């Protein structure tokens, strides 16, 4: 399993495409720093082909791809975000450390 760490609200199109197409079943995505802003709107979190996704489409796609979505709690709070916990798992720094220990690879985009 790979942990994809996303720390920006938006990357250049080529990087967006690369990280999204690199997702494999069982991977995890952690949104942190300004990357948590992706949880606020219909951002293309999982699909390079779909520029806008509703929350239901995102939830369905993450389930279909067996990808787990995480948001770092302290960053969400710093941005004043209320995160949809039916889509994202909110984690603290200790849980983030545990997650990194569980993963075979970690990619910071």
C-alpha positions as CSV (number, residue, x, y, z in Angstrom):
1,X,0.0,0.0,0.0
2,X,1.2,3.5,-0.9
3,X,0.4,6.6,1.1
4,X,0.0,9.6,-1.2
5,X,0.5,12.8,0.7
6,X,-1.1,15.8,-0.9
7,X,-0.2,19.2,0.6
8,X,-1.5,21.6,-2.1
9,X,-5.0,22.6,-3.0
10,X,-4.1,22.3,-6.7
11,X,-1.0,21.2,-8.6
12,X,-0.1,21.8,-12.2
13,X,-2.2,19.6,-14.5
14,X,0.6,17.2,-15.3
15,X,1.3,16.5,-11.6
16,X,-2.4,16.2,-10.9
17,X,-2.7,13.6,-13.7
18,X,0.4,11.7,-12.6
19,X,-0.5,11.3,-9.0
20,X,-4.1,10.4,-9.7
21,X,-3.2,7.8,-12.3
22,X,-0.6,6.3,-10.0
23,X,-3.3,5.3,-7.5
24,X,-3.7,1.5,-6.9
25,X,-6.3,-0.5,-5.0
26,X,-5.6,-0.3,-1.3
27,X,-3.7,3.0,-1.4
28,X,-4.4,5.9,0.9
29,X,-4.5,9.6,0.3
30,X,-3.7,12.1,3.1
31,X,-4.7,15.7,2.6
32,X,-2.6,18.1,4.8
33,X,-1.4,21.7,4.9
34,X,-3.4,23.5,2.1
35,X,-4.2,20.2,0.6
36,X,-7.1,20.0,3.0
37,X,-8.9,22.6,0.9
38,X,-9.6,19.7,-1.5
39,X,-12.1,18.4,1.1
40,X,-14.0,21.6,0.9
41,X,-15.2,21.5,-2.7
42,X,-15.7,19.1,-5.6
43,X,-12.0,18.9,-6.3
44,X,-10.6,16.1,-8.6
45,X,-9.3,14.1,-5.7
46,X,-9.3,10.7,-7.4
47,X,-9.9,11.1,-11.1
48,X,-7.7,12.8,-13.6
49,X,-10.5,12.4,-16.2
50,X,-13.3,14.0,-14.1
51,X,-12.5,17.7,-13.3
52,X,-15.4,18.0,-10.9
53,X,-16.9,15.4,-8.6
54,X,-19.9,15.5,-6.3
55,X,-19.4,14.2,-2.8
56,X,-21.4,11.1,-3.7
57,X,-19.3,10.4,-6.8
58,X,-16.1,10.8,-4.8
59,X,-17.4,8.4,-2.1
60,X,-18.4,5.9,-4.7
61,X,-15.1,6.1,-6.6
62,X,-13.0,5.8,-3.5
63,X,-14.9,2.7,-2.5
64,X,-14.6,1.3,-6.0
65,X,-10.9,1.9,-6.1
66,X,-10.4,0.7,-2.5
67,X,-8.7,4.0,-1.7
68,X,-8.9,5.5,1.8
69,X,-9.1,9.2,2.2
70,X,-7.6,11.0,5.2
71,X,-7.5,14.6,6.3
72,X,-5.1,16.0,8.9
73,X,-7.3,17.4,11.7
74,X,-5.0,20.3,12.7
75,X,-4.9,21.6,9.1
76,X,-8.6,21.3,8.6
77,X,-9.1,23.3,11.9
78,X,-6.6,25.9,10.8
79,X,-8.5,26.5,7.6
80,X,-11.9,26.4,9.5
81,X,-13.1,23.4,7.5
82,X,-15.9,21.1,8.5
83,X,-14.9,17.8,6.8
84,X,-17.4,15.3,5.6
85,X,-16.6,12.3,7.8
86,X,-18.6,9.9,5.5
87,X,-15.9,10.4,2.9
88,X,-12.8,11.3,4.8
89,X,-11.2,9.9,8.0
90,X,-9.9,12.7,10.2
91,X,-6.6,11.9,11.8
92,X,-4.2,13.6,14.3
93,X,-0.4,13.6,14.1
94,X,0.0,10.3,16.1
95,X,-2.4,8.6,13.7
96,X,-0.5,10.0,10.8
97,X,2.7,8.5,12.1
98,X,0.9,5.1,12.5
99,X,-0.4,5.4,9.0
100,X,3.1,6.0,7.6
101,X,4.4,3.0,9.5
102,X,1.7,0.8,8.0
103,X,2.5,1.8,4.4
104,X,5.0,0.2,2.1
105,X,5.7,3.4,0.3
106,X,5.1,7.1,0.9
107,X,4.9,9.6,-1.9
108,X,4.8,13.3,-1.1
109,X,3.4,15.1,-4.2
